[in-house]
Amino acid sequence: SNKAYSMPARALNTTYANSSTASCLMVMATVRCAVTLAAGTAYVQGRSGSANPPTISCSGLVGIQAGLLNEDNTYQIVFVVGTNTNYIITSSTTNGTTVLGQWWELVF
């Protein structure tokens, strides 16, 4: 088997490329979302596609919605990236924070 598991250095809101024409990637990441103000939000989402940055949603939109106060949660994002495709985990915040925990990739 040629499966390769790695924990590459990655960042939120940064486009990466699966330049392989033969292998797909499974991306798994933990992201901490926190909100301290009632009007705050903090969301993350996995996206992929040929655009840079990618625009196709390939994971759920997860995080904290407006109206919740003093929320601090960690979420797991999992999505598959096709061959020769860009990928990203986007984050969006209003009076909140998103922090990348661990990022794993599995080639298959």
One Martini backbone bead per residue (centre of mass of N, CA, C, O) as a GRO file, in nm:
protein
  108
    1SER     BB    1   0.098   0.035   0.019
    2ASN     BB    2   0.077   0.412  -0.045
    3LYS     BB    3   0.004   0.524   0.217
    4ALA     BB    4   0.006   0.870   0.349
    5TYR     BB    5   0.083   1.013   0.659
    6SER     BB    6   0.028   1.355   0.783
    7MET     BB    7   0.159   1.675   0.956
    8PRO     BB    8   0.130   1.953   0.827
    9ALA     BB    9   0.197   2.277   0.785
   10ARG     BB   10  -0.082   2.486   0.864
   11ALA     BB   11  -0.347   2.723   0.761
   12LEU     BB   12  -0.578   2.935   0.771
   13ASN     BB   13  -0.671   3.085   0.475
   14THR     BB   14  -0.502   2.869   0.293
   15THR     BB   15  -0.384   2.765  -0.006
   16TYR     BB   16  -0.376   2.435  -0.136
   17ALA     BB   17  -0.213   2.160  -0.322
   18ASN     BB   18  -0.314   1.879  -0.517
   19SER     BB   19  -0.083   1.774  -0.762
   20SER     BB   20  -0.198   1.509  -0.800
   21THR     BB   21  -0.312   1.263  -1.055
   22ALA     BB   22  -0.355   0.988  -0.844
   23SER     BB   23  -0.423   1.136  -0.559
   24CYS     BB   24  -0.595   1.160  -0.274
   25LEU     BB   25  -0.733   1.350   0.004
   26MET     BB   26  -0.750   1.347   0.358
   27VAL     BB   27  -0.886   1.591   0.566
   28MET     BB   28  -0.789   1.667   0.911
   29ALA     BB   29  -0.931   1.894   1.162
   30THR     BB   30  -0.881   2.120   1.428
   31VAL     BB   31  -1.112   2.377   1.562
   32ARG     BB   32  -1.121   2.673   1.744
   33CYS     BB   33  -1.415   2.831   1.879
   34ALA     BB   34  -1.471   3.178   1.986
   35VAL     BB   35  -1.702   3.365   2.210
   36THR     BB   36  -1.765   3.681   2.409
   37LEU     BB   37  -1.997   3.802   2.236
   38ALA     BB   38  -2.328   3.811   2.146
   39ALA     BB   39  -2.243   3.919   1.837
   40GLY     BB   40  -2.081   3.670   1.782
   41THR     BB   41  -1.863   3.486   1.549
   42ALA     BB   42  -1.751   3.134   1.447
   43TYR     BB   43  -1.618   2.995   1.145
   44VAL     BB   44  -1.585   2.684   0.949
   45GLN     BB   45  -1.451   2.554   0.619
   46GLY     BB   46  -1.433   2.321   0.374
   47ARG     BB   47  -1.252   2.354   0.058
   48SER     BB   48  -1.271   2.304  -0.305
   49GLY     BB   49  -1.084   2.334  -0.617
   50SER     BB   50  -0.964   2.527  -0.893
   51ALA     BB   51  -0.970   2.762  -0.738
   52ASN     BB   52  -0.808   3.083  -0.612
   53PRO     BB   53  -0.982   3.024  -0.397
   54PRO     BB   54  -1.177   2.790  -0.301
   55THR     BB   55  -1.559   2.738  -0.332
   56ILE     BB   56  -1.621   2.443  -0.259
   57SER     BB   57  -1.813   2.277  -0.050
   58CYS     BB   58  -1.683   1.986   0.173
   59SER     BB   59  -1.811   2.091   0.439
   60GLY     BB   60  -1.928   2.190   0.706
   61LEU     BB   61  -2.062   2.452   0.884
   62VAL     BB   62  -1.874   2.549   1.168
   63GLY     BB   63  -1.979   2.683   1.497
   64ILE     BB   64  -2.071   3.015   1.605
   65GLN     BB   65  -2.346   3.188   1.671
   66ALA     BB   66  -2.534   3.437   1.706
   67GLY     BB   67  -2.617   3.487   2.067
   68LEU     BB   68  -2.373   3.356   2.184
   69LEU     BB   69  -2.213   3.326   2.506
   70ASN     BB   70  -1.923   3.203   2.600
   71GLU     BB   71  -1.798   3.033   2.363
   72ASP     BB   72  -1.595   2.712   2.353
   73ASN     BB   73  -1.497   2.522   2.069
   74THR     BB   74  -1.424   2.203   1.921
   75TYR     BB   75  -1.362   2.097   1.584
   76GLN     BB   76  -1.420   1.866   1.319
   77ILE     BB   77  -1.260   1.836   1.003
   78VAL     BB   78  -1.380   1.658   0.702
   79PHE     BB   79  -1.216   1.598   0.378
   80VAL     BB   80  -1.205   1.562   0.025
   81VAL     BB   81  -0.939   1.564  -0.219
   82GLY     BB   82  -0.878   1.584  -0.526
   83THR     BB   83  -0.721   1.571  -0.799
   84ASN     BB   84  -0.580   1.850  -0.892
   85THR     BB   85  -0.651   2.027  -0.613
   86ASN     BB   86  -0.771   2.266  -0.418
   87TYR     BB   87  -0.734   2.381  -0.063
   88ILE     BB   88  -0.937   2.481   0.236
   89ILE     BB   89  -0.972   2.660   0.551
   90THR     BB   90  -1.216   2.859   0.648
   91SER     BB   91  -1.266   3.178   0.817
   92SER     BB   92  -1.516   3.344   1.036
   93THR     BB   93  -1.536   3.665   1.212
   94THR     BB   94  -1.722   3.818   1.498
   95ASN     BB   95  -1.614   3.864   1.789
   96GLY     BB   96  -1.392   3.630   1.731
   97THR     BB   97  -1.232   3.297   1.717
   98THR     BB   98  -0.980   3.108   1.528
   99VAL     BB   99  -0.807   2.787   1.587
  100LEU     BB  100  -0.565   2.583   1.494
  101GLY     BB  101  -0.471   2.273   1.561
  102GLN     BB  102  -0.488   2.002   1.388
  103TRP     BB  103  -0.329   1.849   1.086
  104TRP     BB  104  -0.436   1.601   0.853
  105GLU     BB  105  -0.304   1.364   0.602
  106LEU     BB  106  -0.438   1.135   0.350
  107VAL     BB  107  -0.322   0.920   0.115
  108PHE     BB  108  -0.530   0.744  -0.169
   0.00000   0.00000   0.00000
